[in-house]
Amino acid sequence: MKSTFGFRQGVACLCFCLLVVVGRVAWTGWSEYNEALEFESKELWHDAAVRHGRAIHMYLPGSPLAAKAGDRLLALAQSAEERGEVREARFCYEELRSGFLSIRSFYQPGADYLRAAEDGLTPLMLEDPRGNWPSRDKSVQERTADIRAVFAEREDPHLFWVLMMGLGYFLWLGAAARAIWKGLPIADEASVDWSSLGRWSAVSALGYLVWLLAIWQA
């Protein structure tokens, strides 16, 4: 019975970690998206684009949020072009592209949005009078090829460190939950189990350090 109860505690801790991660990401993402829509209603286009970009960062597999925010960024970029606000249009396309690139791990979500962003950025970069890259001494075809080559150079995250990031995060939260569960008393007359509290707190701290290291290395 003791081993079964321990197994159940472990499963419960894992479920707790999943709920914390998914709940936080979902709540933050939808909050950013709804705030972006409010800015759109007030015609604060740049602020809306910033929030839509943040919403994409809160990606969850199966959630429609990233696609909704991506659609709105595309619409904002196209509207900015129609108004002649080239710099704002470029900002929207860059937010769209960087947002989806930032959430890639084992696979790349939003490939269609990346293509749309790069298709929108290319002519804006070619026509930008502020810069001289690619060199204006080259033909339009050569300059376009240079831009496309840079777009294709994506530094994908290291798979090992992506796995370690997830492991460290769940170890951090799971061990913290376990420390509270095992170490702190439920009944008023019970005493604190300092041994369990200290042991699982140390494991939680180790998980946190692994998570930080993985973020730095990935």
Secondary structure, 3 states (H helix, E strand, C coil): CHHHHHHHHHHHHHHHHHHHHHHHHHHHHHHHHHHHHHHHHCCCHHHHHHHHHHHHHCCCCCCCHHHHHHHHHHHHHHHHHHCCCHHHHHHHHHHHHHHHHHCCCCCCCCHHHHHHHHHHHHHHHHHCCCCCCCCCCCCHHHHHHHHHHHHHCCCCCCHHHHHHHHHHHHHHHHHHHHHHHHHCCCCCCCCCCHHHHHHHHHHHHHHHHHHHHHHHHC
